[in-house]
Amino acid sequence: MATDKINLMDFYQKTYTVIIAEPWDFESPDGKNIIRGIILSIINCSLLIFKANYKLNFDGVSGDILILSPRFKEGDFENGTNKEVHVNGGLFLDDYNDESEKSKLNENCKFVLIGTLNGKSNTILPGILGKVYW
């Protein structure tokens, strides 16, 4: 899919929710089994960078950047994130910036969650834009 075919407003400046299935006892400022945040980048149809609205803590590691990938073969981010996508999530253990190399994203993260990314919220966050790479 070419970048010029993607309407960035469909993906960015919107609050997304990750509903956590595992760990089953996860709690955040948003409530039990909920993480809210924004999409920083869609690297490709199977890799997405998500920034939580707060620091997350999982088994002694913390951060606010999650590397999300589809949990099942038929799930992907090709049609954006306006649908629910079952995801695996890794907590990024380094400083993230737009220039972070794709290969380092998976190398520098720890698998921490199984959940569902829900893009049905319409909350606008002004002034935050990310990148799409396809």
ZIZIFEN-V940530 format. One record per backbone hydrogen bond with DSSP energy under -1.0 kcal/mol. CO is the residue of the C=O (numbers start at 1). NH is the residue of the N-H. If there is no record, write none. Layout:
co->CO nh->NH
co->CO nh->NH
This chain:
co->2 nh->5
co->3 nh->6
co->7 nh->10
co->8 nh->11
co->8 nh->12
co->13 nh->125
co->16 nh->37
co->17 nh->118
co->18 nh->35
co->19 nh->116
co->22 nh->114
co->23 nh->26
co->26 nh->33
co->28 nh->31
co->31 nh->28
co->31 nh->34
co->33 nh->20
co->35 nh->18
co->36 nh->53
co->37 nh->16
co->38 nh->51
co->40 nh->131
co->41 nh->49
co->42 nh->133
co->44 nh->47
co->45 nh->77
co->47 nh->43
co->47 nh->44
co->48 nh->68
co->49 nh->40
co->49 nh->41
co->50 nh->66
co->51 nh->38
co->56 nh->63
co->58 nh->61
co->61 nh->58
co->63 nh->56
co->64 nh->52
co->65 nh->92
co->66 nh->50
co->67 nh->90
co->68 nh->48
co->69 nh->88
co->72 nh->75
co->77 nh->80
co->85 nh->117
co->86 nh->71
co->87 nh->115
co->88 nh->69
co->89 nh->112
co->89 nh->113
co->90 nh->67
co->91 nh->110
co->97 nh->100
co->101 nh->105
co->103 nh->107
co->104 nh->108
co->108 nh->93
co->110 nh->91
co->113 nh->89
co->114 nh->21
co->114 nh->22
co->115 nh->87
co->116 nh->19
co->117 nh->85
co->118 nh->17
co->123 nh->15
co->131 nh->42
